[in-house]
Amino acid sequence: MFKSVVSLTIAAVFSVSVFAADTKPEFSDYVATLKQEALSKGYSSELIEPVFASLTYHERIVAADKTQPEVVETLSTYLPKRVSETRIRMARERYQQYLPQLEKIAAQYGVQARFIVALWGLESSFGNFMGTYSVPSALVTLAYDGRRESFFKQEFYQALDILAQGHISLDEMKGSWAGAMGQNQFMPSSFMAYAQDGDGDGKKDIWTNQADVFASIANYLKQQGWDNSKTWGREVLLPQDFDITHAIARGSLQRSEWLQRWAESERSLADWQQLGLQRLNKTALPVRDINAALVLPDGEGGRAFLAYDNYKALMHWNRSYYFVTSVGYLADLIVAAE
């Protein structure tokens, strides 16, 4: 019975995929339909004409989206690559170079400067790698591919809004193959929600304007509840025979489900102390009135972290334990004594 159900399911999927392939329009026809849709939404011809004339289908984007590598990593193999000696050095140099500007923005938004620099460094290597694809073309290519058409169409319309507001020109609107833009790699929807005009020139330029880049990163974290009286978390040692159910349960989840698991794990540092957790140097945890959840990026037997509320803000930026840990480590190393 099970085998026959699986066979029928495979046959159904195959027939649907063949049907979809037979009826899929040419890219040029898809673009023409999308253009009419954009005009019906009220976008002006002056905006629409050059954008749609520029749209190009990129097979490499579709290939990249479908064949993202399944790399087997552990945190211990990931961190040295993301938080390399070179990146640490560059982060410290940029931190000192822009310190007056960073301190002003940090005070305005309530976000420590070291976390702004860490995100900047990890997202685009301090603006050195922002992507070279036309953002509208990348988004329409992915919408045409069809697997997440609704999402990428909405991102495309957000990109049109950014152009309509004059924050960047079409020629300069470059990004990754997935449509992430600028030195902080915002998707258009994140740009519209969080980007800031850091220097008051009337534009939100996350491609070339450092004040706008820093203010936009800080505003994102602020809007997600950042508390600059706290850090991100700390690595800890677990006692032998520790009850692993105290940690956040693993698994790919919607953010609401993940936050529920956070709430189930969260308790005071004093409570974690009672459960036997220690700092890496085997001393007692700090005596502070702070709650934390327990995160095990590699599961049982791997490294363990007590995560504070700011960890949740970083997980909203990128819901990856590895990424968030790299941000925290780099931020700490920026201001650590050499």
N, C-alpha and C positions, 0 to 999 in steps of 0.2 A: 504493500500500500504506500509506504513512504517513498519507495523508489519511483512509483508511477506518478505520485504527486510532484516530486522533484522534476521528473521528465516533462510533465505537462507545464510546469513553471518555466523551465528552460525553453521549451518550445514557444510558450507565450511571449517570453522576453525576446526571443529571436525574431518572432513574427512582427512584434511591435517595432523592433529596431530596424528591420528591413523596410517596414511600411514608412517609418520616419525618414529613412534615407531616400526612399523613392519620391517622397513628397516635399523634401526640403528644398526651399528656393535657392537660387543662385545668390551669392553674396551681394551682387549688385541689386537684385530685386529686393532682398532683405533691407538693404540700405535705403532704397527708394521708399519702401513702406514705412521704415523708421523715420524718414525725413517728413513724410506727410503727418505722421503721428506727432512729431516734434512741433510742426507748424500748428497743428490743432491744439496743442498745449499752450500756444501763445508766444513761442519763441520767435523773434523777428527774423525776417529773411536776411538781414544784414549779418546776423550772427550765424544763422543756419548754413547759408551758402558756402562760405569758406570752410566751415567745419566738415560738412558732408563731402565737399570736393576733396578733402584731404584724407578721408577714411580709406584705410588700406587693410586688407586681410593678411594676417600674419600666421602662416602655418606653424611657425616655430613657437608661437604663443600657445596654440592649441596643444602641440606636442608637449610643451613644458607643463601645461596644466594637467594633462592626462598621465604623464610619466614622472611625476615628482618622486625622487628616489626614496625608497624605504630603507634608510640608513639605520643600522642597528647601533645605537649610541648608549652610553651611560653618561651620567653627569660628569664622571671623572675623565671621560674622553672628550666631552663637549666643551667643558669650561676652558681647558688650555687653548683650544682653537678660537673661541669667542673672546676670551679675556687673555690674550697673548701679551707677552712682554712689550711688543711693539705697540699694541693698542693701549696698554697701561701708560706707556711713556707719552704717546700722543694725547691721551686724555688729560694727563697732568699738564702738559704743555698748553693745551687749549683752555683748560681751566684757569691757568694763570694769565694767559693772553686776554681772555674775555672777562676776568674776574669783576671789574667794576660794573660792567653791563649785567653780568650774571647775578651779582648781589642785589642790584636794583630790582630785577625781575623776581628773584627769589623772595625778596621782602614784599613785593606787590601781590604775589600769588600764594605765598606761604608754602613754597616748595624748595627744599634745599638744592643749591646750585649743583652739587655733585651728581644728583640724580638726573638733572637736565642734561648734563654733559654725558653721563653714562648712556642714556637713551639715544642721544645724538650720535655717539660713537658706534653703538651697536646697530642702529638702523641704517646708517649710510656712511660709516667710517668718516664721520665729521664732514659730510657733504661731498666726499670724494666719489661715492658710488650711489647715484640716485636713479639710475636706469636711463635708457636712451630711447625708449619707445614713446611715440605719441600716445598720450593717455586716452584721447577719444578713440583712436584706432584700436588700442589694446582692449578697451572695454567693449567696443562693438564686436570685435573678433570673438571675444569670450561669450557675449550675448548670442551671437550667431551660432556658436558651437552648440548651444541649446541646453547644456546640462544644468546651468544655473542662470538661465536667460533673464528671469525677472530681476534677480539681484544685480546683474551687470547692466541691465537697461536702466535701472534706477540710479546706479552709479554714473552712468553716462549722462543722464539728465542733471545730476548734481554737478558734473563737470561742465555742462553747458551753463549752469547757473554761475559757476566760478568765473567762466569767461565773460558772461554777460555783466558781471559786477566789476570787471576790469582788473582783477587781481593779478592776472598773468595773461600773456598773449598766447595765441594758439601755437605759434612756432616754438615757444618756450615751455609749453605744458608737456614736459617729459616725465616719464616715470618707469616703473618696473613693468614686466610683462603682465602682471596682474592688475596694473593700474594704480599702484601705490606711488605717491608723489612726494617730491621734495626731500629736504635733508632729514625730515622726521618721518617720511614714508607714510603719510596719511592717505587713505582712500578718499575720494571726493566727499563722501558722506561725513567722514571724520573731519575733513577740512571745514565743511559747512557748520559742523557742530562745535568745533573747538579752536579753529585757527584764529590768531589774534594779529592785530596791527600793533606791533611792539614799539614802533618809533613814531607813530602818529602821522604817517605820510598818506594815509587814506587807502593803502593797499595791504593785503595779507599775502606776503611773498615768502613762502617757505622754501623757495628754490635758491635765492641769492641773498636774502636779508637776514642777518644773524639775529637781530632783535626780534623779528617776527618768528623765526624758528624757535628761539628760546622761550618766548612768551607763549607760543602755541603748545609746546611740550608742557610747560608749567600749567597752562590753563586746563589741558586735558586731565592732568593728575588732580588738580584742584577740584574740577567738576566731578571727579570720581571719589571725592572725600579724603584727599591727602591730608595728613596731619604732620606738620613739620616739627612737632615736638617728639616725634618718634622716628625710628629708622625702619628698615624693611623686615628684619628678622635676624636670626643667628643660627649657625650650625650647632648641633648639640650631640651629646652622646646618650644613647639609650642604655638602660640597665639590661642585664641578661634576663631572659624570659619575660620581656616587656610585652604587655597586651597590645598587639598591633591594631586592635579595633579602636584604640584611642586616636589614631591618625585619621586624616581625611581619606575616605575610601577611594580607591583608584577607579578610573574608567572615564571614557569620553562622555561629557554631559553638557546639557544646556547650562548657561551661567546660573540660572535660578536654582537648578538642582545642585550645582557645585557649591553655591552659597549656603544651601541647606546643610550640606555635608560639613562645610566650614563651621557652621553654628553648632553642629553636633560634636565637633572636635574641640572647639574653643574652650579654654579655661584660663585661670590666672597663672602667672609665673610661679606663685607660691604653690598652687596645686600641682603644676608640672614638677616642681622641686620635690613635693611629697611622693610623686610617682617615680622618683629616682633619676630624673634627667639632670645632666650636668653640662657645663661648658666643655669645649674641646680639651682644655687643660685640666679637666677633672675637678674643677672648683664649682662652687655653688652658683646657681643662676642669679642674675641681678635681683636686688630687692627693690622692685618697682611695681607700682599698681598698674600693670599692663596685662591685657589678655592676649593669648596667642593660640593659634591652631597648629597642629603638628602635620608637617608635610614630608612625605617620603617619595621624592621624585622617581626613584628606581624601585620602589616597593620594599617589601620586607628584606632586610639584610643590606640595604643600601644606605646612603647618607641621609641624615635626618635634620630637619630644620623646624625651629619654632618661628612661625610667620605672624607678624603683627598686622594691624589693619591696613597699613600702606601696601602690603603684599597684595591685597585684594584690588587696589587701584592698578597696580602693575599687571595683574592677571586680566584686568579689563582691557588693557593695551594689547596684550598678547597672551592668550590663555595657554601658556606653556610653562611648566615648572622650570624647565631648563633655561628658557629665555629670561624669566623673572629672576632666577638665581644669578644668571650672568650679569644682569643689571645691578643687583645688589652687591655682588662681589666687586664689580668695576667701580661703582660709586664709593665703596669703602676704601678701595685701593687708591683712588684719586687723592684722598686726604690722609692716607696712612703715612706714618713716618717711614721714610726710605731707609 
